[in-house]
Amino acid sequence: MVEVDLHEARTAFARGDWVVAHDIWAATELSTLTSEDLDDLATVDELLGRHDENIAVLHHLFRRHEDAGRPGAAIRCAFRLAMASRAHGQRALSAGWRARAEGLLDEVGDDCAERGWVALLRMFSALGTGAVDQAASHAAVVTDMGRRHHDPDLTATGLVAQGRVALYSGRVSEGLALLDQAMVRVVSGELQPITAGHVFCTAIEGCQEISDLGRVGEWTAALDRWCSGQPGLMAFTGQRSVHRGQVLRVHGDWAGALAEFALAAQRYERVNAPGAMGLAAVEAGDVHRLQGEFDAADEQYQRAAEVGYDPQPGLALLWLARGQEAAAQAAVARLLAQPGGPVQRCRLLPAAIEVLLATGGAEAARTCVDEFSSLAAVFGCLMLEARAAQLSGALEVAAGDAAGATPYLRKATQLWSRVGDPYHRALTGVLMGRALAALGDTTSSRREFEAALTTLRELGARPAAAEVEALLEPTALPAGLTEREAEVLRLVASGRSNAQIASDLVLSEKTVARHLSNIFVKLNVGSRTAATAFAFEHHLV
């Protein structure tokens, strides 16, 4: 009877019916199972999100291999234990199993596949300390060992690891080519389920980090099909929901995105993956922030922080939206001062620029825009190029160069349309409306504002919509300022001298000085710096 059941378990495993295979194997004494059955049971436990059972089976299997004098097989068990512990936030246990695997290398030959799996653990350790060059060297060993020993799982894992490290080093074309090579092995069905899932998610996450939405969408759809074909699968389904949510958010389905992030959080909680839970929380927080649901956003960012996931720079943008400008400025200054590679900088810089432009840090913003534009050109991803053009236009609008802003904004509009991102397309339209108004084309300006407002209302982007409504229906100017005085104040805030203001407004310098004197009296300030601060605080610029 047992033999029949075990045969059924093996058959269920072969067809990907993890629940049936698990139920039969789990009802059998571990000591009576073959090593192959134990290995497959550990795989099933991991796929079903049964972490504790997975660890127990791997412990048993590790001891069996050690007792039988099979160091290579024991190394593979130690690798799996190190990775499982790492995924569940157990860093000390992960380090311990890595050391155990390292210690067993003396018992195997110099040229064996197991050295590739240990090299992968060394790569993760190097990345944890920021040693990207060392990580790249270890990743290359992984791929080399996989190819030499005709191990498709090791080869694909090495390729995807090399690809991610190349992205971190700014070698984007090379990195994407390596990710593509790894993904070919996944979609052709060459890999074991655990390896396939890890390669899927590692490649998609890397492309998401550099905003390569084309690959993210294509591979997320493939991941969705892969997950759907495996009854009871729990592992990797959280990542699938996160990536689906990211795609939906870009394309304007914010309700759908929030539903996916919530599903991802539930699945991550079930498998106890704290870092991944933090990612899902930050993604949800970002959407709530754009919707003007600030308390909900704050709650999500706090949830991320509680599991050790940094909620910045989204939290700084939340503080800015709530009027906590000093907190936002301090956070951005700290983040910009931290060391980071090109991938990290691409994630940080757009938010930093937004904060700096909103709080009067035009010079610092220009430095950041230049850096981001350079990175976008190197990365060559459509979304980054669109964002760089939009931010360049925003900078010129803030600096008072409306004519200089319009070419950037036209480019951004075209690129956002190609990406299919209605939110950023609308924000670009708002900037274009401001630039056209400054150039005196009020009719075209209003058309831009109205089109943007329609989109923002449809999206539910309430804070952005409210700003456009204020532009379309301006309220009384603060402190009793006249329209001309407000014009002068805006130019002062952009850093213009009296002579430049006179030239821009076709006035004499004496008239500009008189306006400025009246402004100082009405605002009860004594310097251009204080007047500039007033302008930003009251959203005159």
C-alpha angles and dihedrals in degrees: 000000000000091000091052092049092048091050089052090050091052091047091049090049091051092054093045098251095141097173095056092045092049096049092054097043094042090055090058127082108259092225090061095053123093119245089251091054091049091050091051092044089055088051091050092048091053093047091050092048094247096144100168093048090047091054092047093052093047091050090053092046093047092054091047092053092046093049091048092051096247102139094167093056090043090054090054090052091048089050092054092047091050092050095045091050091048092051090054096050095257097134097164093052090047091052090048093054091046089055089048090054091047090052092055094055091085088065096056132062125272091246108051136119092243090070087063093058091049089049088056090056089049089052092055090048091051092049089051090060095043093251095141095166091054090047090053091052092051092047090053089054090053092055093043093052091047093053095043092052096037091240107154094191093052092043094051092044090051093048094051090046091051089048095053093046090049089054090051088053093051095251092129103164091047092046095050091048090054092048089051091052091052093047092053088062091051099049092045089060097241097131137078113251098256093048092045092053093048093048091048094052097039092052094045093047091051092052091046090054091059093039095245091157094173093063092038091056095043095047095041089057089051091048089051091054091046093051094045091058094061117074114222095007112161104162114086093010090101090054089047090056093047092052093045088051092050091054093046091050093054091050093050102256095126095161090053091047092053091050090053093047090050090050090049091051091052092050094045090051091052092053093038099237104156099180092051090047088057092053092052090049093051092048090052091045091055092055093047089050092054089049091054092247092134099166091052090048092050090050092053093047090050090050090054092049091051092060093046099261115133109239093199138146090021091058092055089053089051091053089050091051089051092051095254092133098158091055091047092049093049092049093049093048090052094047094048091052093055119096115251142155126246094273092054092045092052089056094046106039102067092054092044091052091050091053094044094050091048093050101043100261094135098151094048088046091054091054090051093046091052091050094047093047090053092050092047090053091051095046093047095204117148096227093051091048090050091049092048092052092047093049092046089054092047090052093053092047089052090047091053096249099125094162091052091049099055099072090052092048094049089052091048092050091054094046095047089051090054091048091049095231107146096181097058090038088058093047089052088052090054090053090048090051090054092048093049091048090053089051091053097251095126096162094056089042092056092049090055092049094048094049091048092048092053091053095045092051091050090051093047092239093152101172093050091044091052091054091053091047088055090052091051095044105029116199126218113299115255124256092015094288118168121229091255092049089050089052091052092047092051091054091047088053090052089058099256120155121228090259092052092047090051090052094046094049096034092240134130118261088241091058091048090051090051092050090048091051090052090048092053091051094048093046094041091229132129105206143046089242092058091045089051091051089052091051093054094042090054095043095243089139 
